[in-house]
Amino acid sequence: MDQCSLTGLSHDQRQIAGIVREEQIMSGALQDVLNAAFPVIAAGSAPRRAPIFVDSVAVPDEARTRLQAALSQQNVVHGPKHLFSFMGALLVGQGSVVVPSHGQHYLLFDSVREFLAHKRVPDGFERSEAECLAMARPITRRIEQNCLLLKRPWANNFGHWLVDQAMALSYIVHLEALPALNLVIGKVHSAKLRNVMFETIAAIAPQAVIHEHPDDEVWEFRQLNYLTPLHVPPLFKLPAALACLRADILALSAAEPEESLPRRIHIVRQGNVRRLVNEAEIMECSARHGFVPVRPETMSLAQQAKLFNQAEAIIGIKGAAMTNILFARQDCRVMMMSPASFTDTFFWDIASVRGLAYAEIFGETVTDNLSLGHNDFRLDTSRVEEMFRAVLAPG
């Protein structure tokens, strides 16, 4: 087990003795509290579809080289995934899982990998002179039911809810891997996102009992089921899991009233970050090609799924709402607009394993005072027109 080297302890009983990884658990670590290890997916691969158009002229050279390498991958390669069942596990902060073993506490690496990747102390832990992790709060609640954890770091996001959590839930339910479903999700502040989360769960597992965990509480579980590794590229965007979630949500959307929906949709992004400063120009450009502006955040999940499923072409700024492309039909064409500082392939991962025609154009950033990927940007309309010609051409 890795020795903890980030934060310190305030009370001996809350000290973290080390960080344990999935392969160590499979090799015998934590056997005294590991009730079961259910194989969810064996190691394997799936073919990708290459993008049909990428304009990365605005991307800095080093980042462009990395982007080109990522987009050239012809297959998704993934290792095995297991559903672990732990006795007496603790849930801390944004989904960190602490497991007691032989009188000590160990932190599951996969549950905090996002924090460690950014050299941050995970929420719910603290730093001290000893330079070791310790839980910052005492246990506030004990859950007696056998629960499945569906909470991840930074999961207060529509896109990550669908990909990291809903997709995993759908796949597990279709596998019939759990005898009964008590689900633990994050207690989110956004009423819209909460509604989406409950709508999703109702479509996948209507009999599930839902427990909403606040970030500032520590819960102890008689038995906690944890799927790992989860947040590893390509995350949980595997064909079988995608198919399960699509089936569940599109079945829900079938109950929506029949109406005439636009076939070409321009997703209008909300928020104060990653703004397209000449959006009006680009929307005029897309309108000339028959695109209609839509705001998915004003719709239910079922309505969003139906909208994207009936579209023949979609364009939008890289952001959570574009995760709905997982509901698009295979002949749909997807165009992504991104700042040059944001070369993350999250959405191409979805499109590539589904076989969608995918294009992306990167624009020059016009601010540099925000975190990576959040800065505003501008697109050259002539280059956007070039993308439209390439993507919308017949055949």
C-alpha positions in Angstrom: 0.0 0.0 0.0 1.2 3.5 -0.8 2.3 5.5 2.2 0.2 8.6 2.5 2.3 11.8 2.0 -0.1 14.6 1.6 -1.9 15.5 4.8 -1.7 15.1 8.5 -3.8 13.8 11.3 -5.7 15.6 14.0 -6.8 12.5 16.0 -5.1 9.2 16.1 -8.3 7.3 15.4 -8.9 9.3 12.2 -5.4 8.7 10.7 -5.0 7.2 7.3 -2.4 4.5 7.3 -2.0 4.4 3.5 -3.6 4.5 0.1 -4.7 1.2 -1.5 -5.2 0.5 -5.2 -7.5 -2.0 -6.9 -4.7 -4.3 -7.9 -3.5 -4.5 -4.3 -7.0 -5.4 -3.1 -7.2 -8.1 -5.8 -3.8 -9.4 -4.5 -5.1 -9.8 -1.0 -5.1 -6.4 0.7 -8.1 -5.7 2.9 -9.3 -9.3 2.9 -10.6 -9.0 6.4 -13.2 -6.4 5.3 -13.7 -7.4 1.7 -17.0 -9.2 1.5 -16.9 -9.9 -2.2 -15.2 -8.8 -5.5 -17.6 -9.1 -8.4 -16.0 -9.0 -11.9 -18.0 -6.4 -13.8 -15.9 -6.1 -17.0 -12.9 -8.1 -18.1 -9.9 -6.4 -19.7 -10.5 -5.7 -23.4 -10.8 -3.1 -26.1 -13.3 -1.5 -28.4 -12.8 0.1 -31.8 -13.0 3.9 -32.2 -14.0 6.0 -35.1 -11.5 8.7 -36.0 -12.7 12.4 -36.1 -13.7 13.4 -39.6 -12.5 17.0 -39.1 -10.2 18.7 -36.6 -9.0 22.3 -36.7 -6.3 22.7 -34.1 -4.3 25.6 -35.6 -5.0 27.7 -32.5 -3.7 25.0 -30.1 -0.1 25.5 -28.9 2.4 23.1 -30.5 3.1 20.8 -27.5 -0.6 20.5 -26.7 -1.5 19.9 -30.4 1.0 17.0 -30.5 -0.6 15.4 -27.5 -4.1 16.0 -29.0 -3.1 14.4 -32.3 -1.7 11.4 -30.5 -4.9 11.0 -28.5 -7.1 11.3 -31.5 -5.1 8.8 -33.5 -6.0 5.9 -31.1 -7.9 3.3 -33.0 -9.1 1.4 -30.0 -10.3 2.0 -26.5 -8.2 -0.3 -24.3 -9.4 -0.9 -20.7 -8.4 -3.1 -17.8 -10.8 -5.1 -15.7 -13.3 -3.5 -13.4 -14.6 -5.0 -10.2 -17.5 -4.2 -7.8 -16.0 -4.5 -4.3 -18.2 -5.0 -1.3 -16.6 -3.6 1.9 -17.7 -4.1 5.5 -17.5 -1.0 7.7 -16.4 1.4 5.0 -16.5 5.2 5.6 -17.7 7.8 3.1 -16.0 11.2 3.3 -16.2 14.5 1.4 -16.9 14.2 -2.3 -16.9 10.4 -2.5 -13.7 9.4 -0.8 -13.9 5.9 0.6 -12.0 4.9 3.8 -11.8 1.2 4.7 -10.9 -0.2 8.1 -8.5 -3.1 8.1 -6.7 -4.7 11.1 -7.2 -1.7 13.3 -6.1 0.9 10.7 -7.8 2.9 8.0 -6.9 2.9 4.3 -8.1 5.2 1.6 -9.1 3.8 -1.8 -7.0 5.4 -4.5 -9.6 5.4 -7.1 -12.0 7.4 -4.9 -9.5 10.3 -4.6 -7.5 10.1 -7.9 -8.9 13.4 -9.2 -7.6 15.2 -6.0 -4.2 13.5 -6.1 -3.8 14.2 -9.8 -4.1 17.9 -9.0 -2.0 17.6 -5.8 -4.9 18.6 -3.7 -5.9 17.4 -0.2 -9.2 15.6 -0.7 -12.3 17.2 0.8 -13.0 16.0 4.3 -9.4 15.5 5.2 -6.8 17.8 6.8 -3.1 18.5 6.9 -0.7 18.4 9.9 2.9 18.4 10.7 3.1 14.6 10.3 2.3 15.0 6.6 -0.2 12.1 6.6 -3.9 12.1 5.8 -6.5 12.2 8.5 -10.3 12.5 8.4 -11.2 16.0 9.6 -14.6 15.0 11.1 -16.1 12.3 13.2 -18.6 9.8 12.0 -22.0 11.4 11.8 -24.3 8.6 10.6 -24.3 4.8 10.2 -26.2 3.2 7.3 -27.3 -0.4 7.9 -28.5 -1.1 4.4 -26.3 -2.8 1.7 -25.5 0.3 -0.5 -24.0 1.0 -3.9 -21.9 4.2 -4.0 -22.7 6.6 -6.8 -20.7 9.6 -5.8 -17.5 10.9 -7.3 -15.2 13.9 -6.8 -16.5 17.0 -8.7 -19.7 15.1 -9.6 -21.9 18.2 -9.3 -22.0 18.2 -13.0 -24.6 16.9 -15.5 -22.1 15.3 -17.8 -20.1 13.5 -15.1 -23.4 12.3 -13.5 -24.4 10.6 -16.8 -21.0 9.1 -17.6 -19.3 8.4 -14.2 -22.4 7.3 -12.3 -25.6 6.8 -14.3 -23.9 4.7 -16.9 -22.2 2.5 -14.2 -25.6 2.1 -12.4 -27.4 1.1 -15.6 -24.7 -1.5 -16.5 -24.7 -2.9 -12.9 -28.5 -3.2 -12.9 -28.5 -4.9 -16.3 -25.9 -7.4 -15.0 -28.1 -8.0 -11.9 -25.0 -7.7 -9.8 -26.8 -6.5 -6.7 -29.8 -8.2 -5.0 -31.3 -4.9 -3.9 -30.6 -1.3 -4.6 -29.8 1.2 -1.9 -28.0 4.0 -3.7 -25.8 6.7 -2.2 -25.5 9.8 -4.3 -24.1 13.3 -3.6 -26.4 15.9 -2.1 -26.2 18.6 -4.7 -27.1 22.2 -4.5 -28.6 22.5 -8.0 -32.4 21.7 -8.0 -32.2 21.0 -11.8 -29.3 18.5 -11.4 -31.0 16.8 -8.5 -34.2 16.4 -10.6 -32.1 14.9 -13.4 -30.4 12.5 -11.0 -33.7 11.3 -9.6 -35.2 11.1 -13.0 -32.3 9.0 -14.2 -32.5 6.6 -11.3 -36.3 6.2 -11.7 -35.7 5.2 -15.3 -32.9 2.6 -14.4 -34.0 1.3 -11.0 -37.5 2.6 -10.1 -37.5 0.6 -6.8 -34.2 2.0 -5.6 -33.9 3.7 -2.2 -31.8 6.8 -2.5 -29.5 8.2 0.2 -28.1 11.7 -0.4 -24.7 12.2 1.2 -23.7 15.8 2.1 -20.0 16.6 1.5 -19.5 17.7 5.1 -20.6 14.5 6.8 -18.8 11.2 7.4 -21.0 8.1 7.0 -20.2 4.6 8.1 -21.7 1.6 6.2 -22.4 -1.9 7.3 -21.7 -2.9 3.7 -20.7 -0.5 0.9 -20.4 -1.6 -2.8 -17.8 0.3 -4.8 -17.1 0.0 -8.5 -13.4 0.5 -9.5 -11.5 1.7 -11.3 -14.1 4.2 -12.6 -12.6 7.6 -13.3 -9.9 6.3 -15.7 -10.0 7.4 -19.4 -12.2 6.4 -21.1 -14.0 6.6 -17.8 -17.1 4.3 -18.0 -17.7 5.2 -21.7 -17.6 1.5 -22.8 -20.0 0.3 -25.6 -21.9 -2.2 -23.4 -22.5 0.4 -20.7 -23.4 3.1 -23.2 -25.9 0.8 -24.7 -27.5 0.1 -21.3 -27.9 3.7 -20.4 -29.2 4.6 -23.9 -31.8 1.9 -23.6 -33.0 3.0 -20.2 -33.2 6.7 -20.9 -34.6 6.4 -24.5 -37.3 4.2 -23.1 -38.2 7.0 -20.8 -38.1 9.6 -23.6 -40.5 7.5 -25.6 -43.2 8.5 -23.2 -42.7 12.2 -24.1 -45.4 13.8 -26.3 -44.8 13.5 -30.0 -43.7 16.9 -31.4 -41.8 18.3 -34.3 -38.2 18.7 -33.1 -35.4 20.4 -35.1 -33.1 18.0 -36.9 -30.1 20.4 -36.8 -29.5 21.8 -33.3 -27.1 24.5 -32.0 -26.6 23.9 -28.2 -26.4 27.3 -26.5 -24.1 27.1 -23.5 -25.0 28.8 -20.2 -22.6 30.0 -17.5 -19.8 32.5 -16.9 -16.8 30.4 -18.1 -15.7 29.1 -21.5 -17.7 31.7 -23.3 -17.6 32.1 -27.1 -17.1 35.9 -27.4 -18.3 36.1 -31.0 -21.2 33.6 -30.4 -23.7 35.8 -32.3 -21.6 35.5 -35.4 -21.3 31.8 -35.1 -25.0 31.4 -34.5 -25.7 33.4 -37.7 -23.4 31.0 -39.5 -25.1 27.9 -38.1 -28.5 29.4 -38.9 -27.5 29.6 -42.5 -27.0 25.8 -42.4 -30.4 25.2 -40.8 -29.4 24.9 -37.2 -31.9 26.0 -34.5 -30.6 27.2 -31.1 -31.7 25.1 -28.1 -31.1 25.3 -24.3 -31.0 21.8 -22.9 -30.9 23.0 -19.3 -34.5 24.1 -19.6 -35.6 20.5 -20.4 -36.0 17.2 -18.5 -33.5 14.5 -19.1 -36.1 12.6 -21.2 -36.7 15.6 -23.3 -33.0 16.2 -23.8 -32.5 12.5 -24.8 -35.3 12.7 -27.3 -34.0 16.0 -28.8 -30.5 14.6 -29.3 -31.8 11.2 -30.5 -33.8 12.9 -33.3 -31.0 15.2 -34.5 -29.1 14.7 -37.7 -26.4 17.2 -36.8 -25.4 18.9 -33.5 -23.0 21.8 -32.8 -22.1 23.3 -29.4 -19.5 24.6 -27.1 -17.6 21.9 -25.2 -19.5 21.5 -22.0 -21.8 19.3 -19.9 -24.9 19.6 -22.1 -23.0 18.0 -25.0 -22.8 14.8 -23.0 -26.3 14.2 -24.5 -24.6 13.1 -27.7 -24.6 9.6 -26.2 -28.3 9.5 -27.0 -27.7 10.5 -30.7 -28.3 8.1 -33.5 -25.3 6.6 -35.2 -25.7 8.6 -38.3 -25.7 11.9 -36.4 -22.9 14.4 -37.0 -21.4 16.2 -34.0 -19.4 19.4 -34.1 -17.6 20.7 -31.0 -16.3 24.2 -30.4 -13.5 24.5 -27.8 -11.0 27.0 -26.5 -7.4 26.2 -27.6 -6.5 25.6 -24.0 -9.1 22.9 -23.5 -8.0 19.8 -25.6 -9.7 17.2 -23.3 -11.1 14.4 -25.4 -14.0 13.5 -23.1 -16.6 14.0 -25.8 -14.7 12.4 -28.6 -14.4 9.4 -26.3 -18.2 9.1 -26.3 -18.5 9.8 -30.1 -15.7 7.5 -31.1 -16.9 4.3 -29.3 -20.5 5.0 -30.6 -19.2 5.5 -34.2 -20.5 9.0 -34.6 -19.1 11.4 -37.2 -17.2 13.9 -35.0 -15.5 17.2 -35.7 -13.9 19.8 -33.4 -12.6 23.3 -33.9 -10.4 25.1 -31.4 -10.5 28.9 -31.1 -8.0 31.4 -29.8 -8.4 32.1 -26.0 -9.0 35.7 -25.2 -8.6 35.5 -21.4 -6.0 33.8 -19.3 -7.2 34.5 -15.7 -9.1 31.3 -15.2 -8.3 27.6 -14.7 -7.4 25.5 -17.7 -10.3 25.1 -20.1 -12.4 27.9 -18.5 -11.1 30.8 -20.5 -13.2 32.6 -23.1 -12.4 32.1 -26.7 -13.0 33.4 -30.3 -13.6 31.4 -33.5 -12.8 32.5 -37.0 -16.1 32.3 -38.9 -14.4 31.3 -42.1 -12.9 28.3 -40.4 -16.2 27.4 -38.9 -17.7 27.5 -42.4 -15.0 25.1 -43.5 -16.0 22.7 -40.7 -19.7 22.9 -41.8 -18.7 22.1 -45.4 -16.7 19.2 -44.4 -19.2 17.7 -41.9 -22.5 18.4 -43.7 -21.4 17.4 -47.1 -23.5 14.5 -48.5 -22.1 11.0 -48.3 
